[in-house]
Amino acid sequence: MTRLSNSIREDMARALVRHRFGERADVLCAESATLFHAVIFDQYDDATRKLMAQIEKKHRNAFTKQNSLTVNVAGRRIEIGARYIGSVKTSWGSHWRAQCESASMLESGQGWNSISYLEGPIADRLIAFADAEQKLREEIDPAYRKALGALAQFGTGKRLASDWPEAMPVIGNLIPENDRQLPVVQVAALNAEFELPPELAEAA
């Protein structure tokens, strides 16, 4: 019977957190990219973008290319575009990477003070995005610690599989192969915390 190592428990805790918060993180990743392009379109009107495109046909590197921005919203720094979403403690990996296509920018468009908003629809969306991302970060680290604490109570993979069956679709593959067995007992509080098992969470 193989005992669970700390590194295995940490991998399991990460997997549980990514399962629990993945949907919200995916929405924020998409919004980060959408906001980036919304700000670019707001900064450069159709005529300016058309002129920039014409210049780039003759001078491919005429403008800087960026896929992320830090915008000033009433004095608040908000990062949008390609960036990490989620935990500030990236060393343990509970973060998601927002992907974003690059856009051409004038030199004056760089730096967080160069693009500023005080109010308006884009400012409201930027603040809502930043608030939602901050809330996600605040929830992730305690959830990770809770998952790690729960997993610490299981000495072996066999015991974990037996006592927490609902988690097996998420972390079962991380149990040492010779320690897996069919689970039989439920752990209701932890299931509610991490929305397990996945099939029931999706149905709800």
Secondary structure, DSSP 8 states (H G I E B T S, - for coil): --B--HHHHHHHHHHHHHHHHHHHHHHHHHHHHHHHHHHHHHHS-HHHHHHHHHHHHH-TTSSEEESEEEEEETTEEEEEESEEEE-S-GGG--EEEE----EEE-GGG-STTTSEESSSHHHHHHHHHHHHHHHHHHHHHHHHHHHHHHHTT--BHHHHHHH-GGGHHHHGGGS-GGG--------HHHHHHHT-SHHHHHH-
